[in-house]
Amino acid sequence: MAIPDRFSVLTFNIRFGLADDGENAWRFRKAVFRPLFQRHAADFMAFQEVNRFQADDLADILTDWGRVGLRSPAPSFWQNNVIFFRRPWRCRSVDHFFLSPTPDIPSRFRESRWPRQCTLACFEREGREILCISTHFDFKEAVQTASAAILLKRLSRHSAAIPAILMGDFNASPDAPCHRVFVPGESDPAQGEGTGAGFRNAFAPPYPATHHGFSGATIGEHIDWILYRGALRLERAAVIHDRFDGRYPSDHFPVRAEFRWEPVAA
């Protein structure tokens, strides 16, 4: 059998299920995830703000996918960064850590509103390897930049030769300093030469809005990112604006991209 030369990814903040959202509460929204996945499922799907009961509801739909990123045991209000992966892929390792000065224990930066986490997993299929990362940054700029540095330090435990996909809700637009930590940019007079860890953004300016507050508005900030690096070629990327039975699945739009493996040099 030929090794598949393409794969797809999706990132989606699904809005935590304990929120007091009235007609947009999880018990009303969860039914629309089945048609969403029938239309837009991907090989790797990174979800943020996932309560455990939401992860179980997703697993009931995604029966051909495995999942990593659930912290267990955890408080009932705990929000996870879960990665669902299509089962022909095999998870070789998973690293769950906190975006804080003490990443290996439940903790947060003093300036963080919430404890923020990251799930970093290595997957393999028929000789292909890929690193997939799901994360959710806090709100303050300095915390976001520090969180990006912690994430890169954990990523450095893996070979730089393995392609990587970084997905999540960064609570920041691509002009934020934390984006420059990941993506090489133009020189910034305030910070010197452009920085970056070799990632590329799956989107280009003008960046499409990804958060809409259940309004469906397509004008706003691009805070849900798909970044990638390594021997990958971006085929297409899109923000999904679909409603199902008149309902949006979340207050964020899902963001999806497709990639092709670059040929290996002889």
FENRAWO-V568391 format. One record per residue. N is the residue number from 1. RES is the residue in one letter. SS is DSSP state (H for helix, E for strand, - for the rest). Layout:
n->N res->RES ss->SS
n->N res->RES ss->SS
This chain:
n->1 res->M ss->-
n->2 res->A ss->-
n->3 res->I ss->-
n->4 res->P ss->-
n->5 res->D ss->-
n->6 res->R ss->E
n->7 res->F ss->E
n->8 res->S ss->E
n->9 res->V ss->E
n->10 res->L ss->E
n->11 res->T ss->E
n->12 res->F ss->E
n->13 res->N ss->E
n->14 res->I ss->-
n->15 res->R ss->-
n->16 res->F ss->-
n->17 res->G ss->-
n->18 res->L ss->-
n->19 res->A ss->-
n->20 res->D ss->-
n->21 res->D ss->-
n->22 res->G ss->H
n->23 res->E ss->H
n->24 res->N ss->H
n->25 res->A ss->-
n->26 res->W ss->H
n->27 res->R ss->H
n->28 res->F ss->H
n->29 res->R ss->H
n->30 res->K ss->-
n->31 res->A ss->-
n->32 res->V ss->H
n->33 res->F ss->H
n->34 res->R ss->H
n->35 res->P ss->H
n->36 res->L ss->H
n->37 res->F ss->H
n->38 res->Q ss->H
n->39 res->R ss->H
n->40 res->H ss->H
n->41 res->A ss->-
n->42 res->A ss->-
n->43 res->D ss->-
n->44 res->F ss->E
n->45 res->M ss->E
n->46 res->A ss->E
n->47 res->F ss->E
n->48 res->Q ss->E
n->49 res->E ss->E
n->50 res->V ss->E
n->51 res->N ss->-
n->52 res->R ss->H
n->53 res->F ss->H
n->54 res->Q ss->H
n->55 res->A ss->H
n->56 res->D ss->H
n->57 res->D ss->H
n->58 res->L ss->H
n->59 res->A ss->H
n->60 res->D ss->H
n->61 res->I ss->H
n->62 res->L ss->-
n->63 res->T ss->-
n->64 res->D ss->-
n->65 res->W ss->E
n->66 res->G ss->E
n->67 res->R ss->E
n->68 res->V ss->E
n->69 res->G ss->-
n->70 res->L ss->-
n->71 res->R ss->-
n->72 res->S ss->-
n->73 res->P ss->-
n->74 res->A ss->-
n->75 res->P ss->-
n->76 res->S ss->-
n->77 res->F ss->-
n->78 res->W ss->-
n->79 res->Q ss->-
n->80 res->N ss->E
n->81 res->N ss->E
n->82 res->V ss->E
n->83 res->I ss->E
n->84 res->F ss->E
n->85 res->F ss->E
n->86 res->R ss->E
n->87 res->R ss->-
n->88 res->P ss->-
n->89 res->W ss->-
n->90 res->R ss->E
n->91 res->C ss->E
n->92 res->R ss->E
n->93 res->S ss->E
n->94 res->V ss->E
n->95 res->D ss->E
n->96 res->H ss->E
n->97 res->F ss->E
n->98 res->F ss->E
n->99 res->L ss->-
n->100 res->S ss->-
n->101 res->P ss->-
n->102 res->T ss->-
n->103 res->P ss->-
n->104 res->D ss->-
n->105 res->I ss->-
n->106 res->P ss->-
n->107 res->S ss->-
n->108 res->R ss->-
n->109 res->F ss->-
n->110 res->R ss->-
n->111 res->E ss->-
n->112 res->S ss->-
n->113 res->R ss->-
n->114 res->W ss->-
n->115 res->P ss->-
n->116 res->R ss->-
n->117 res->Q ss->E
n->118 res->C ss->E
n->119 res->T ss->E
n->120 res->L ss->E
n->121 res->A ss->E
n->122 res->C ss->E
n->123 res->F ss->E
n->124 res->E ss->E
n->125 res->R ss->E
n->126 res->E ss->-
n->127 res->G ss->-
n->128 res->R ss->E
n->129 res->E ss->E
n->130 res->I ss->E
n->131 res->L ss->E
n->132 res->C ss->E
n->133 res->I ss->E
n->134 res->S ss->E
n->135 res->T ss->E
n->136 res->H ss->E
n->137 res->F ss->-
n->138 res->D ss->-
n->139 res->F ss->-
n->140 res->K ss->-
n->141 res->E ss->H
n->142 res->A ss->H
n->143 res->V ss->H
n->144 res->Q ss->H
n->145 res->T ss->H
n->146 res->A ss->H
n->147 res->S ss->H
n->148 res->A ss->H
n->149 res->A ss->H
n->150 res->I ss->H
n->151 res->L ss->H
n->152 res->L ss->H
n->153 res->K ss->H
n->154 res->R ss->H
n->155 res->L ss->H
n->156 res->S ss->-
n->157 res->R ss->-
n->158 res->H ss->-
n->159 res->S ss->-
n->160 res->A ss->-
n->161 res->A ss->-
n->162 res->I ss->-
n->163 res->P ss->-
n->164 res->A ss->E
n->165 res->I ss->E
n->166 res->L ss->E
n->167 res->M ss->E
n->168 res->G ss->E
n->169 res->D ss->E
n->170 res->F ss->-
n->171 res->N ss->-
n->172 res->A ss->-
n->173 res->S ss->-
n->174 res->P ss->-
n->175 res->D ss->-
n->176 res->A ss->-
n->177 res->P ss->H
n->178 res->C ss->H
n->179 res->H ss->H
n->180 res->R ss->H
n->181 res->V ss->H
n->182 res->F ss->H
n->183 res->V ss->E
n->184 res->P ss->-
n->185 res->G ss->-
n->186 res->E ss->-
n->187 res->S ss->-
n->188 res->D ss->E
n->189 res->P ss->-
n->190 res->A ss->-
n->191 res->Q ss->-
n->192 res->G ss->E
n->193 res->E ss->-
n->194 res->G ss->-
n->195 res->T ss->-
n->196 res->G ss->-
n->197 res->A ss->-
n->198 res->G ss->-
n->199 res->F ss->E
n->200 res->R ss->E
n->201 res->N ss->E
n->202 res->A ss->-
n->203 res->F ss->-
n->204 res->A ss->-
n->205 res->P ss->-
n->206 res->P ss->-
n->207 res->Y ss->-
n->208 res->P ss->-
n->209 res->A ss->-
n->210 res->T ss->-
n->211 res->H ss->E
n->212 res->H ss->-
n->213 res->G ss->-
n->214 res->F ss->-
n->215 res->S ss->-
n->216 res->G ss->-
n->217 res->A ss->-
n->218 res->T ss->-
n->219 res->I ss->-
n->220 res->G ss->-
n->221 res->E ss->-
n->222 res->H ss->-
n->223 res->I ss->-
n->224 res->D ss->E
n->225 res->W ss->E
n->226 res->I ss->E
n->227 res->L ss->E
n->228 res->Y ss->E
n->229 res->R ss->E
n->230 res->G ss->-
n->231 res->A ss->-
n->232 res->L ss->E
n->233 res->R ss->E
n->234 res->L ss->E
n->235 res->E ss->E
n->236 res->R ss->E
n->237 res->A ss->E
n->238 res->A ss->E
n->239 res->V ss->E
n->240 res->I ss->E
n->241 res->H ss->-
n->242 res->D ss->-
n->243 res->R ss->-
n->244 res->F ss->E
n->245 res->D ss->-
n->246 res->G ss->-
n->247 res->R ss->E
n->248 res->Y ss->-
n->249 res->P ss->-
n->250 res->S ss->-
n->251 res->D ss->-
n->252 res->H ss->E
n->253 res->F ss->-
n->254 res->P ss->E
n->255 res->V ss->E
n->256 res->R ss->E
n->257 res->A ss->E
n->258 res->E ss->E
n->259 res->F ss->E
n->260 res->R ss->E
n->261 res->W ss->E
n->262 res->E ss->-
n->263 res->P ss->-
n->264 res->V ss->-
n->265 res->A ss->-
n->266 res->A ss->-
